[in-house]
């Protein structure tokens, strides 16, 4: 197993450049873009009045009993939770260093396990003790017991053959830069992410290779070679119960349909051969994995191809697509939900972007939502605008790199929201949902 570690993570600046180490040391708050709190100097001028308490007979009482109560709202928390945070400002009171030095290790692990994962890199440089704790197995145990930080978006691209990666935290609404120079140079295609792991593939000379990595721990390993050395369509899934993962390789990307389906199991560390996909005409190479089943769109015969992972067999269901559908993306949701996202209308007169859900009992698509016109016009200014669509946990993301914009739709809450800072990312970025987990193992 090959691994590497990064010393810190810097947030993305508006120009896309990394924040230097000296600047991170100087700043007290770890943030991105221009939303950091800034110290505002009082305005002075010839006509300013004297506000000194000594020059005012009726000055207010500033004794400690009359101290102003300042309510602080931690970023990423809802209004109800944030309303419970309040403190009294005492300018002359400072926390003693020995308080942190005497803090029990298990309690410190409890605190650090609840810190947003992208700030852990900064905390590692506080002292040797904290650096050792964050690499300790006991900390990983505490981290695995706390709720997930929440969904994130991971973008990956190569700038002059140098891998670049930025992560957008949906709870914090902030972009963070993650160093990705630990990957081998042949890792080029982002396959996807699941359970805190990210999968890549690429050509090392004439050999097609696949790897999995954990961006937070900066560890990675190359998977064993498949039985057939050809570039394949891949998808990775993680079992959240035992933290094992599987990689499914379907047909050849160049259309060779004679290859058997291969499945990699991390428990056995081998690829197993399964049934060859029946001869069908696929709509696209986009796949969705839902309820232990892999789904692909087919034109002939019209419907969906299913690969049952537990049985290793393919089957077809006649789920007809909506009329006037131009392009469709299959998106996997939670609790066995499968969505179809696509544009309706002609290329010259696009009408709307719609979302359907598959009725598994009737094998029909039921419309559940439409993109509001104001979002549709802003995201697709051209009739043939190229866009990407993917989802996770009933969240659906739309990206249009031509316009430099991204849009999130929450299926459960029925809320549309823009992704701030998409224009700062590279035009050729590859993007997927990502769940940051320190305890995600590559073995």
Buried (B, 14 or more C-beta within 10 A) or exposed (E): EEEEEBEBBBBBBEEBEBBEEEEBEEEEEBBBBEEEEEEEEEEEEEEEEEEEEEEEEEEEEEEEEEEEEEEEEEBBBEEEEBEEEEEEEEEEEEEEEEEEEEEEEEEBBBEBBEBBBBBBBBBBBEEEEBBEBBEEEEBBEBBEEEEEBBBBBBBBBBEEEEBBBBBBBBBBBBBBBBBBEBBBEBBBBBBBBBBBBBBBBBEEEEEBBBBBBBBBBBBBBBBEEBBBEBBBBBBBBBBEEEBBBBBBBBBBEEEEEEBBBBBBBBEEEEBBBBBEBEEBEBBEEBBBBBBEBBBBBBEEEBBBBBBBBEEBEBEBBEBEBBEEBBBBBBBBBBEEBBBBBBBBBEEEEBBEBBBBBBEBEEEBBEEBBEBEEEBBEBBBEEEEBEBBBBBBBBBBBBBBBBBEBBBBBBBEEEEBBEBBBBEBBBEEBBBBBBBBBBBBBBE
